[in-house]
Amino acid sequence: MAHDDDTVHYDGPSGGFGSLKGVARIFGKEWATPMALETLRRQNKPGGFMCVSCAWTKPEHPHPAEFCENGAKATLWELTTRTCDPGFFAKHTVSELKEWKDYDLEQAGRLTHPMRYDRADDRYVPVSWEEAFDNIGAELKALDPKSAVFYASGRASLETSYLYALFARLYGHNNLPDSSNMCHETTSVGLKKVTGSPVGTCQLKDFSLCDAIFFFGQNTGTNSPRFLHTLKDAVERGCKIVTFNPVREKGLIEFIDPQNPRQMITQKPTEISCLYYQVRPGGDIAAIMGMIKHVLAIEERQWAETGHHLLNVDFIDQHTSGFDEMVAKVKATSWEEIEQESGLSRVDLEAAGQVYCDASKVIGIYGMGVTQHVHGSQTIGMLVNLLLLRGNIGVDGAGISPVRGHSNVQGQRTVGISEKPELVPYDNLRRIFEFEPPPEKGVNTVEACEGIVDGSILAFIGLGGNFVRAIPEREEMEEAWTRMRLTVQIATKLNRSHLINGEVAYLLPCLGRSEEDIQKGGPQSVTMEDSLSMIHGSVGRRKPASKHLLSEMAIIAGIAKATLPPKPTIKWDEWVGDYGKVRDLIETTYPDKFKDFNARMFTPGGFFKGNQARERIWKTESGKAEFTTPTTLSAMGVPDKPGRYRLITMRSNDQFNTTIYGYSDRLRGIEGTRDVLLMSPKDIAAAGLQHGQVVSLVSDADDGVHRQVDGLTVTPFDLPDGCLGAYYPEMNPLVPLWYHDKASKTPAAKGVPVRIVTEVGVAGPPGRR
């Protein structure tokens, strides 16, 4: 690919020797022992342990090394020999640690002992597990249950997630936000509305049968690199891939398989995308409408000339509703409007539409570049519209396939982590545990933040994650956080959230997934669900980082026992002693998804939990798949203005979610820093800026609130005009709490309205508007 000489970029392909060097660098830096190689050998394989990084599926027949660069980083990060013990906390006050960078905090090593925050000394001090549980339980018993939030990150197992949700409901609330609220809740809401299923319909075998794949806002090379093997195989058998993304991500441009000796010797990459379009942030609705407009034109011409339909009219008649209204909207929308909002030409969109027309079986892929917009739900509806035109849902080799982030974020929802009572089988919970679950809707992530600000939320239990760092409106949230009565963080390593504490605060260290988990019933295993709805078992075999660690299950049970009155049907000790009994409970609660759970948990490639939309059973309001009519061509939610830019927050090649492994964003050609502001050379010139100039970004959200991030170095990068790029979570202070998807309340971090400020004033205007 040719680059503007003035832009930073990476000349090599994704994968290849660059990926191997990246793994080797982290291996040395983390001081991992030789046994780490044995752990990597077992990673993502049947009977092995499942990666704590991305949720991409695990194949039945794995590669010799079934892990990617980022998956290896996540494992080595967990297996580090560094320890963050009581001696570390004795040396450093919490106020001092607040000045550390995210990377440095996590490099302190694995947490080893349960700790209590001593506010008078501003330090964490050791505490016994018994004392921690008793004190946390006493605090929770003194509160109205509805004033407490039980948050779950996406890595906790199905077993832990099930008991965590049960604990919340026994305690008396549905305040169960999880990391999905910050990334793919738009999928859970938007996709369910149009297909009846809150998750994608594809299985791994579909990628060996499809003729075309359309990508929207998903950075495979950075966020789910193992997926590249599947895409490479698809391309080499003739499948065409069309990508829409404001950023030209290397993984969807070219890939060298590190496990293919021939490719490694010849250094000849596989070209992944046959067409790659840099759509404007939020312009996907318009881009898809342009493709549909072309498809409808070809249908009319083909019918007139041959008497044969291009569209699957039988499928449309039998299985869908809303077709005529959608078609009328598309026909009434001009190409000029489509080109303006998408930033793409009619010729380009017609070329993409023709790939769709020529393919019998099509898969639609999307990521957070779609879900994290104000009208992200409408974008999902438009992509489903495109697939429905030719019956590309509910057949082998076709379907809709969101690519999820954290390893078990989808599975947690499956087993009850939800603020919405209607999504949980309450009748089964009543029968099994003989209690009345709370009927009131709980809070999601945005609502939890609102409650913390207004004082209605007084306690926060965090099952993993880095909540305070991951959420919008960071300055206001950190200040409000300290007004809570109780904060409890369950974690493996130190992060920023552990330094922002309520009046009473505990930091509880847990086992990592790769570590051996021995309970009264012997060695234990856990399970998780991947992006393609496959359930996998996982067994850790590494010696724990500390003899003082407890499993997530044991910690949740310990807090629950200290909080709730005894009840014959609630058997915390028995469940912690044998996780298989929790899987029996999951099967009894969700019999349609988890039949023979214990017997099938180590099925090679996982077992499929089922998906009714895949079977063309549509659990929608109409009982059919829904064509939707968009109300806007832009998912942004705010209009363009002179001097206003669209900021997309990005993750580097050296991070996963809020975890920073280092300062090498190799696939974008950025090394040694995260304090960059990426702009097109044209926009840099138009704004009167210079490469290397240090500027600030300020919110331009029209709400009168001043939000600012300083110290960003202007860096020329290949982006659409009027688009800026910068790293997450550093840019979270610029995202208003109210700025989220209309249907799901997922923060709209992929299209944040901002302005650039220099020492002498506001820089601008951007190039094209």
C-alpha positions in Angstrom: 0.0 0.0 0.0 1.3 3.5 -0.8 1.4 6.0 2.0 1.7 9.7 2.2 5.4 10.2 3.1 4.4 12.6 5.8 2.2 10.1 7.8 3.4 7.6 10.4 2.6 4.1 9.4 3.9 0.5 9.5 5.4 -0.9 6.3 5.1 -4.5 7.2 2.0 -6.8 7.3 0.2 -7.9 10.4 1.5 -11.2 11.8 4.9 -12.4 10.5 8.2 -11.7 12.3 6.7 -8.5 13.8 4.3 -10.5 15.8 6.9 -13.0 17.0 9.2 -10.1 18.1 6.3 -8.5 20.0 5.7 -11.8 22.0 9.5 -12.2 22.6 9.7 -8.6 23.9 6.9 -9.1 26.4 8.2 -12.5 27.5 11.5 -10.9 28.5 10.0 -7.9 30.1 7.6 -9.9 32.3 10.4 -12.1 33.7 8.1 -15.1 32.9 9.5 -18.5 33.9 10.1 -21.3 31.3 6.9 -22.9 32.5 5.1 -20.0 30.7 5.9 -21.7 27.4 4.0 -24.8 28.6 1.0 -22.5 29.5 1.1 -20.9 26.0 1.2 -24.4 24.4 -2.1 -25.3 26.1 -3.8 -21.9 25.4 -7.1 -22.1 23.6 -6.9 -25.8 23.1 -9.3 -28.6 24.1 -8.5 -29.5 27.7 -6.3 -26.5 28.1 -6.9 -23.0 29.4 -8.9 -20.3 27.6 -7.2 -17.0 26.9 -8.2 -14.1 29.2 -7.9 -11.7 26.2 -10.4 -11.6 23.3 -13.5 -13.7 22.9 -12.7 -15.0 19.4 -13.7 -18.7 19.1 -11.5 -21.7 19.6 -11.3 -24.2 16.8 -11.9 -27.9 17.1 -8.5 -28.6 15.4 -6.2 -25.9 16.8 -2.9 -24.7 15.3 0.3 -25.8 17.1 0.3 -22.4 18.7 -3.4 -21.3 19.1 -2.6 -17.9 20.5 -1.9 -14.5 19.0 0.5 -11.8 19.9 -2.0 -10.1 22.2 -3.2 -13.3 23.7 0.4 -14.2 24.6 0.9 -10.8 26.1 -2.2 -11.3 28.3 -1.0 -14.6 29.5 2.6 -13.5 30.2 1.2 -10.4 31.9 -0.8 -12.7 34.3 2.2 -15.0 34.8 4.7 -12.3 35.7 7.1 -13.1 38.5 6.7 -9.6 39.9 4.5 -9.3 43.1 2.6 -6.3 44.5 2.7 -7.4 48.1 2.1 -5.6 51.5 5.7 -4.4 51.4 5.0 -2.5 48.2 2.0 -0.8 49.7 3.9 0.1 52.9 6.4 2.0 50.7 3.8 3.9 48.6 0.8 6.0 49.7 -2.3 5.8 47.5 -1.9 9.5 46.7 1.6 8.8 45.4 0.4 5.9 43.3 -2.3 8.1 41.7 0.5 9.9 39.9 1.8 6.7 38.3 0.9 5.8 34.7 -1.5 2.9 34.0 1.4 0.8 32.7 3.5 1.4 35.7 0.8 0.5 38.1 0.2 -2.9 36.5 3.9 -3.5 36.2 4.1 -3.6 40.0 3.1 -7.2 39.6 0.5 -9.6 40.9 -1.5 -8.7 44.0 -0.7 -11.2 46.8 -2.7 -10.4 49.9 -6.2 -9.1 50.8 -5.8 -5.4 51.6 -7.9 -2.7 53.4 -7.5 1.0 52.7 -6.4 2.9 55.8 -7.7 6.5 55.1 -5.7 8.0 58.0 -2.4 6.7 56.7 -3.5 6.9 53.0 -2.1 3.3 52.5 -3.4 -0.1 51.8 -2.7 -2.4 54.8 -3.0 -6.2 55.1 -6.2 -7.8 56.3 -7.3 -11.4 56.8 -9.8 -12.9 54.4 -12.2 -13.5 57.3 -12.0 -9.9 58.5 -12.5 -8.6 55.0 -15.6 -10.7 54.4 -17.1 -9.9 57.8 -16.6 -6.2 57.4 -17.8 -6.0 53.8 -20.9 -8.1 54.8 -21.6 -5.7 57.7 -21.4 -2.7 55.4 -23.7 -4.3 52.8 -26.3 -5.3 55.5 -26.4 -1.7 56.7 -27.3 -0.4 53.2 -30.5 -0.4 51.1 -29.6 -3.2 48.6 -30.7 -1.0 45.7 -28.0 1.5 46.6 -25.3 -1.1 45.8 -23.8 -2.0 42.4 -22.3 -5.3 41.5 -20.1 -4.8 38.4 -18.6 -7.6 36.4 -15.7 -7.3 33.9 -15.7 -9.6 30.9 -13.3 -12.2 32.1 -15.1 -13.9 35.0 -16.2 -17.5 34.3 -19.7 -18.7 33.7 -19.7 -20.3 37.1 -18.6 -17.2 38.9 -20.9 -15.0 36.9 -23.9 -17.2 37.7 -23.2 -17.1 41.5 -22.5 -13.3 41.4 -25.9 -12.7 39.7 -27.6 -15.0 42.2 -25.9 -13.1 45.1 -27.1 -9.8 43.8 -30.7 -11.0 43.5 -30.7 -12.7 46.9 -29.4 -9.5 48.4 -32.2 -7.6 46.7 -31.2 -5.8 43.5 -30.6 -6.2 39.7 -27.8 -3.6 39.7 -25.6 -5.8 37.5 -23.8 -3.7 34.9 -20.9 -5.3 33.1 -18.3 -4.4 30.6 -20.7 -5.1 27.8 -22.5 -1.9 28.8 -19.4 -0.1 27.6 -18.8 -1.9 24.3 -21.5 -4.2 22.8 -24.7 -3.5 24.7 -25.8 -1.9 21.4 -25.6 -5.4 20.0 -27.7 -6.9 22.8 -30.4 -4.3 22.3 -30.1 -3.4 18.6 -29.6 -6.9 17.2 -32.3 -8.4 19.4 -34.8 -5.9 18.1 -34.3 -6.9 14.5 -33.5 -10.7 14.7 -34.8 -11.6 18.1 -31.3 -12.7 19.2 -29.0 -10.5 21.3 -25.9 -12.2 19.8 -24.6 -13.1 16.4 -25.8 -16.0 14.3 -22.6 -17.3 12.8 -20.5 -20.4 13.7 -16.9 -21.0 12.7 -17.9 -23.3 9.8 -19.7 -20.4 8.1 -16.4 -18.7 7.4 -15.4 -21.7 5.3 -18.6 -21.5 3.2 -19.2 -17.8 2.7 -18.6 -15.9 -0.6 -18.2 -12.5 0.9 -17.6 -10.8 4.2 -18.4 -7.2 5.0 -16.5 -5.6 7.9 -17.6 -2.4 9.7 -15.6 -0.8 12.5 -13.7 -3.8 13.7 -9.9 -3.8 14.1 -9.0 -7.5 13.7 -5.2 -7.2 13.7 -5.3 -5.3 17.0 -8.2 -6.7 18.9 -8.7 -10.3 17.7 -5.7 -11.5 15.7 -6.5 -15.2 15.8 -9.4 -14.3 13.5 -6.9 -13.5 10.8 -6.2 -17.2 10.2 -9.9 -17.7 9.4 -9.9 -14.7 7.1 -6.7 -15.8 5.3 -8.2 -19.2 4.6 -11.4 -17.6 3.3 -9.6 -15.3 1.0 -7.4 -18.0 -0.4 -10.4 -20.1 -1.4 -11.9 -17.1 -3.2 -14.0 -15.3 -0.6 -14.0 -11.5 -1.0 -13.7 -9.2 2.0 -14.9 -5.6 1.9 -13.9 -3.3 4.8 -15.3 0.0 6.0 -13.2 1.7 8.7 -11.9 5.3 9.2 -8.5 3.8 10.0 -6.6 1.5 7.6 -5.9 -1.3 10.0 -3.1 -3.6 8.9 -4.9 -6.8 9.9 -7.6 -6.3 7.3 -5.0 -5.2 4.6 -2.4 -7.9 4.6 -1.3 -10.8 6.9 1.6 -13.2 7.1 0.7 -16.3 9.1 3.5 -16.9 11.6 2.7 -20.6 11.6 3.1 -20.9 7.8 6.8 -21.7 7.0 6.3 -20.9 3.4 4.9 -17.4 4.1 7.5 -16.7 6.7 10.3 -17.7 4.3 8.9 -15.8 1.3 7.5 -12.9 3.3 4.7 -12.7 0.8 1.5 -11.7 2.7 -2.1 -12.6 1.9 -4.1 -9.6 0.9 -7.2 -9.7 3.1 -9.6 -6.9 1.8 -10.3 -6.7 -1.9 -11.9 -3.2 -1.2 -11.1 -1.0 1.8 -13.0 2.2 2.3 -12.2 4.9 4.9 -15.7 5.8 5.9 -16.2 8.9 8.1 -16.8 8.2 11.8 -20.6 7.5 12.1 -21.0 7.3 8.3 -21.7 3.6 8.2 -25.5 4.1 8.0 -25.0 6.1 4.8 -22.5 3.7 3.4 -24.8 0.7 3.8 -27.7 2.7 2.4 -25.6 3.3 -0.7 -24.9 -0.4 -1.1 -28.6 -1.2 -0.6 -29.5 1.5 -3.2 -27.2 -0.3 -5.7 -28.7 -3.7 -4.9 -32.2 -2.4 -5.4 -31.2 -0.9 -8.7 -29.7 -4.2 -9.9 -32.8 -6.0 -8.7 -35.0 -3.8 -10.8 -32.8 -4.1 -13.9 -32.4 -7.9 -13.6 -36.1 -8.4 -13.1 -36.9 -6.2 -16.1 -34.3 -7.9 -18.3 -34.6 -11.6 -17.2 -37.7 -12.0 -15.2 -35.5 -13.4 -12.3 -35.1 -11.8 -8.9 -31.8 -10.9 -7.4 -33.5 -10.5 -4.0 -34.7 -13.5 -2.1 -38.4 -12.5 -2.4 -39.7 -15.7 -0.9 -37.6 -15.2 2.2 -38.6 -11.5 2.4 -42.3 -12.4 2.1 -42.2 -15.3 4.6 -39.6 -14.2 7.1 -39.5 -10.4 7.3 -41.5 -7.3 8.0 -40.9 -3.6 7.2 -39.4 -4.2 3.7 -41.5 -1.7 1.8 -40.9 1.2 4.3 -37.2 0.5 4.2 -37.1 0.5 0.4 -39.1 3.7 0.2 -36.6 5.4 2.5 -33.6 4.2 0.4 -35.1 5.4 -2.8 -36.0 8.8 -1.4 -32.4 9.4 -0.2 -30.2 11.0 -2.8 -26.7 9.9 -3.7 -25.5 13.4 -2.8 -26.7 12.9 0.8 -25.2 9.4 1.0 -21.8 10.6 -0.3 -21.8 13.6 2.1 -22.4 11.6 5.2 -20.3 8.5 4.4 -17.4 10.5 2.9 -17.3 7.9 0.1 -18.1 8.2 -3.6 -21.1 6.6 -5.4 -18.7 4.6 -7.5 -17.0 3.1 -4.5 -20.3 2.2 -2.8 -21.7 0.7 -6.0 -18.5 -1.4 -6.2 -19.0 -2.7 -2.7 -22.7 -3.3 -3.5 -21.7 -5.3 -6.5 -19.6 -7.6 -4.4 -22.8 -8.3 -2.4 -24.8 -8.9 -5.5 -22.3 -11.4 -6.8 -22.1 -13.4 -3.6 -24.6 -16.1 -2.7 -23.6 -16.3 1.0 -22.6 -13.2 2.9 -21.4 -12.6 6.5 -21.6 -9.1 8.1 -19.0 -8.4 10.8 -18.9 -5.4 13.1 -17.2 -4.1 16.2 -17.1 -1.1 18.5 -16.7 1.2 15.5 -20.4 0.6 15.1 -21.7 0.0 18.6 -20.1 3.0 20.3 -22.1 5.7 18.4 -25.2 7.7 19.4 -27.1 5.9 16.6 -25.1 2.7 16.7 -28.3 0.6 17.0 -29.5 2.1 13.7 -26.2 1.1 12.0 -26.8 -2.5 13.2 -30.3 -2.4 11.8 -28.9 -1.2 8.4 -26.4 -4.0 8.2 -29.1 -6.5 9.0 -31.2 -4.9 6.3 -28.5 -5.6 3.8 -28.2 -9.2 4.8 -32.0 -9.8 4.8 -32.3 -8.6 1.2 -31.0 -11.9 -0.1 -31.8 -14.2 2.9 -28.3 -14.1 4.4 -29.4 -14.9 7.9 -30.4 -18.4 9.0 -28.4 -20.4 6.4 -25.0 -22.0 6.5 -22.2 -19.7 5.3 -24.1 -16.5 6.1 -25.2 -14.4 9.0 -24.5 -11.4 11.3 -21.4 -11.7 13.5 -20.4 -9.0 16.0 -16.9 -9.6 17.3 -16.9 -9.3 21.0 -14.0 -8.1 23.2 -13.4 -9.6 26.6 -13.1 -13.4 26.9 -16.5 -14.1 28.5 -18.4 -10.8 28.2 -21.1 -12.5 26.1 -21.3 -15.6 28.4 -21.9 -13.5 31.5 -25.1 -12.2 30.0 -26.1 -15.7 29.1 -26.1 -16.8 32.8 -27.8 -13.9 34.4 -25.5 -10.8 34.6 -28.2 -8.4 33.5 -29.9 -5.4 34.9 -33.1 -6.4 33.0 -35.3 -8.9 34.9 -37.1 -9.9 31.8 -33.9 -11.4 30.4 -33.5 -13.8 33.3 -35.6 -17.0 33.9 -37.1 -15.9 37.2 -39.5 -18.8 37.4 -36.6 -21.2 37.4 -34.8 -19.2 40.1 -37.9 -19.1 42.3 -38.2 -22.9 41.9 -34.6 -23.8 42.5 -33.7 -21.4 45.3 -37.1 -20.7 46.9 -36.9 -16.9 47.0 -38.6 -14.0 45.2 -36.1 -12.2 42.9 -36.4 -8.4 42.9 -38.7 -7.3 40.1 -37.3 -3.7 39.6 -35.0 -3.0 36.7 -31.4 -2.4 37.8 -28.8 0.1 36.6 -26.5 -0.3 33.6 -23.0 1.3 33.5 -24.2 4.9 32.6 -27.0 4.7 35.1 -24.6 3.5 37.8 -22.4 6.4 37.1 -25.3 8.8 37.3 -26.3 7.3 40.7 -22.8 7.7 42.0 -22.8 11.3 41.0 -26.2 12.0 42.5 -25.5 10.0 45.7 -28.1 7.3 45.3 -25.4 4.6 44.8 -23.4 4.1 48.0 -21.6 0.8 47.4 -19.6 -0.7 44.5 -18.4 -4.3 44.2 -16.1 -4.7 41.2 -15.5 -8.3 39.9 -12.4 -7.5 37.9 -11.9 -4.7 35.4 -10.8 -1.1 35.8 -14.2 0.6 36.0 -13.2 4.1 37.0 -10.6 4.3 34.1 -13.0 2.8 31.5 -16.0 5.0 32.0 -16.7 8.5 30.5 -16.5 11.8 32.4 -13.5 10.6 34.4 -12.8 13.8 36.4 -16.3 14.1 37.7 -16.6 10.4 38.4 -13.4 10.2 40.4 -14.5 13.0 42.6 -18.0 11.5 43.1 -16.5 8.0 43.7 -14.9 9.1 47.0 -18.3 10.0 48.4 -19.5 6.3 48.3 -19.6 4.4 51.6 -18.1 1.1 50.3 -15.9 0.1 47.4 -14.5 -3.4 46.9 -12.3 -4.4 44.0 -11.5 -8.1 43.1 -8.4 -8.2 40.9 -5.2 -9.8 39.9 -3.1 -6.6 39.4 -3.1 -3.0 40.6 -4.9 -0.4 38.4 -6.2 3.1 38.6 -9.7 2.1 39.9 -8.1 0.6 43.1 -6.8 4.1 44.0 -10.1 5.9 43.9 -11.8 4.7 47.1 -15.0 5.1 49.1 -15.0 5.6 52.9 -14.5 1.9 53.4 -12.4 0.1 50.7 -11.0 -3.3 50.1 -8.7 -4.7 47.4 -9.1 -8.5 47.1 -6.6 -10.6 45.1 -7.8 -13.5 43.1 -6.4 -16.4 41.1 -5.7 -16.0 37.4 -7.4 -18.3 34.9 -4.1 -19.9 34.1 -3.4 -20.9 37.7 -4.3 -24.0 39.5 -7.6 -23.8 41.4 -7.7 -26.4 44.2 -10.9 -26.6 46.4 -12.2 -29.2 48.8 -13.5 -31.3 45.8 -10.0 -31.2 44.2 -8.8 -29.4 41.1 -11.4 -27.2 39.5 -12.2 -26.1 36.0 -14.3 -23.2 34.7 -16.1 -22.3 31.4 -16.7 -19.4 29.2 -18.6 -18.5 26.0 -16.9 -17.0 22.9 -18.2 -14.6 20.3 -19.8 -17.4 18.3 -21.8 -18.7 21.2 -19.6 -21.8 21.8 -19.0 -22.9 25.4 -15.5 -24.0 26.4 -13.9 -25.5 29.5 -10.7 -24.2 30.9 -8.2 -25.7 33.3 -5.4 -23.7 35.0 -2.2 -25.6 35.9 0.3 -22.9 36.9 1.3 -22.5 40.6 -0.6 -19.5 42.0 1.3 -16.3 42.4 0.7 -16.3 46.1 -0.6 -18.9 48.6 -2.9 -16.2 49.9 -5.0 -15.9 46.7 -8.6 -17.1 46.5 -10.6 -17.9 43.4 -13.2 -15.5 42.2 -15.8 -18.1 43.2 -14.5 -18.3 46.8 -14.4 -14.5 47.1 -17.9 -14.0 45.9 -19.2 -16.8 48.2 -17.3 -15.4 51.1 -18.9 -12.0 50.8 -22.3 -13.5 50.2 -22.1 -15.7 53.3 -21.2 -12.7 55.4 -24.0 -10.6 53.9 -27.0 -12.9 53.6 -28.9 -15.0 56.2 -28.4 -18.8 55.9 -30.9 -20.6 53.7 -31.1 -24.3 53.0 -31.3 -23.9 49.3 -28.2 -21.7 49.2 -25.1 -23.8 49.5 -22.1 -21.5 49.1 -19.5 -23.9 50.6 -20.8 -26.8 48.6 -20.7 -24.9 45.3 -17.2 -23.5 45.9 -16.0 -27.0 46.8 -17.2 -28.4 43.5 -17.7 -26.1 40.5 -19.5 -28.9 38.7 -22.4 -28.4 41.0 -22.7 -24.8 39.8 -22.7 -26.0 36.2 -25.6 -28.3 37.2 -27.4 -25.2 38.5 -26.7 -23.4 35.3 -28.1 -26.3 33.3 -31.2 -26.5 35.5 -31.8 -22.7 35.1 -31.1 -22.6 31.4 -31.9 -26.1 30.1 -32.3 -25.1 26.5 -28.7 -23.8 26.3 -26.7 -26.0 28.7 -28.0 -29.5 28.3 -25.5 -32.0 29.6 -23.2 -29.1 30.6 -20.7 -31.0 32.6 -20.4 -33.8 30.1 -19.9 -31.4 27.1 -17.7 -28.7 28.6 -14.5 -30.0 27.1 -15.9 -30.7 23.6 -13.2 -29.9 21.1 -14.1 -26.5 19.6 -16.7 -26.0 22.3 -20.4 -26.8 22.2 -23.0 -24.5 20.6 -25.5 -23.0 23.0 -28.0 -22.5 20.2 -29.4 -19.5 18.4 -33.0 -19.4 17.3 -32.4 -16.6 14.7 -29.9 -19.0 13.1 -32.9 -21.4 12.7 -35.1 -18.6 11.4 -37.1 -18.5 14.5 -37.6 -14.8 15.1 -38.3 -13.7 18.7 -39.2 -10.2 17.7 -42.3 -8.2 18.2 -43.6 -9.1 14.8 -42.4 -12.7 14.9 -40.3 -12.0 11.9 -36.9 -10.5 11.1 -37.3 -6.7 11.0 -36.3 -4.4 8.2 -35.7 -1.0 9.8 -36.0 2.5 8.4 -33.2 4.8 9.6 -34.1 8.2 10.9 -30.6 9.6 10.2 -27.7 9.0 7.8 -25.1 9.7 10.5 -24.6 7.8 13.7 -22.8 10.7 15.3 -25.8 12.3 17.1 -24.4 15.8 16.8 -24.1 18.0 13.7 -20.9 19.1 12.1 -19.8 22.7 12.9 -16.9 24.8 11.7 -13.9 23.8 13.8 -15.5 20.7 15.2 -13.8 17.4 14.7 -15.0 13.8 15.1 -12.7 12.0 17.6 -12.4 8.2 17.5 -10.8 6.6 20.6 -8.5 3.8 19.7 -6.6 0.9 21.3 -2.9 0.3 20.5 -1.2 -2.9 19.5 0.2 -3.0 23.0 -3.0 -3.0 25.1 -6.2 -4.9 25.8 -9.1 -2.8 27.0 -7.5 -0.6 29.8 -4.5 -2.8 30.3 -1.4 -1.3 28.8 1.4 -3.8 28.0 3.8 -1.3 26.6 4.3 1.7 24.4 4.6 0.0 21.0 1.7 0.5 18.6 3.7 -1.3 15.9 0.9 -1.7 13.4 0.4 2.0 13.3 4.1 3.0 13.4 3.8 4.7 16.8 6.5 3.9 19.3 7.4 5.1 22.8 4.3 7.2 23.6 0.5 7.2 23.9 0.2 11.0 24.1 -0.5 11.5 20.4 -3.2 13.2 18.3 -3.6 11.6 15.0 -4.7 13.8 12.1 -4.6 13.8 8.3 -1.8 15.9 6.8 -4.5 17.9 5.0 -6.3 18.7 8.3 -3.0 19.6 10.0 -2.2 22.2 7.3 -5.8 23.5 7.3 -5.7 24.0 11.1 -2.4 25.8 10.9 -0.6 23.2 13.0 2.7 21.4 12.6 3.9 17.8 13.0 5.2 17.5 16.6 3.3 20.5 17.9 1.8 19.8 21.4 -1.9 20.7 21.7 -5.0 20.1 23.8 -8.4 18.6 23.0 -11.5 20.1 24.5 -15.1 18.8 24.4 -17.4 20.4 21.9 -20.6 18.7 23.2 -22.8 21.8 23.4 -23.6 21.3 27.1 -21.5 24.1 28.6 -19.2 21.7 30.5 -15.5 22.2 30.1 -13.6 19.0 29.4 -10.0 19.0 28.4 -7.0 16.7 27.8 -3.6 18.3 27.4 -0.2 17.3 26.1 -1.1 15.6 22.8 1.5 15.6 20.0 0.1 16.3 16.6 1.0 13.3 14.5 0.2 12.9 10.8 -1.8 9.8 10.1 -4.0 8.4 7.3 -7.5 9.4 8.4 -10.6 10.9 6.7 -10.8 14.7 6.7 -12.3 16.1 9.9 -11.5 12.9 11.8 -9.0 12.7 14.8 -7.6 9.6 16.5 -6.3 9.3 20.0 -5.9 6.5 22.6 -8.5 5.0 25.0 -8.7 5.3 28.0 -6.7 8.6 28.0 -9.5 10.4 26.1 -12.3 9.3 28.3 -12.5 12.7 30.1 -13.7 14.1 26.8 -16.8 11.8 26.6 -19.9 13.2 28.3 -21.7 10.7 30.4 -24.9 11.5 28.5 -23.3 11.0 25.1 -24.3 7.4 24.3 -26.2 5.1 22.0 -29.9 6.1 22.2 -31.2 2.5 22.6 -28.5 0.9 24.8 -26.7 3.7 26.6 -23.3 2.4 25.4 -20.9 5.4 25.5 -20.4 6.9 22.1 -16.5 6.9 22.2 -16.1 6.4 18.4 -17.5 9.8 17.4 -16.8 12.4 20.1 -17.2 16.0 19.1 -14.0 18.0 20.0 -12.0 21.0 19.2 -8.2 21.5 19.1 -6.7 24.2 21.4 -3.2 25.5 21.2 -1.5 28.0 23.5 -2.7 30.8 21.3 -6.3 29.7 20.8 -8.6 27.3 18.9 -7.0 25.7 15.9 -9.1 25.2 12.8 -11.0 24.9 10.7 -10.7 21.2 9.7 -10.4 20.4 6.1 -13.7 19.2 4.7 -17.2 19.6 6.2 
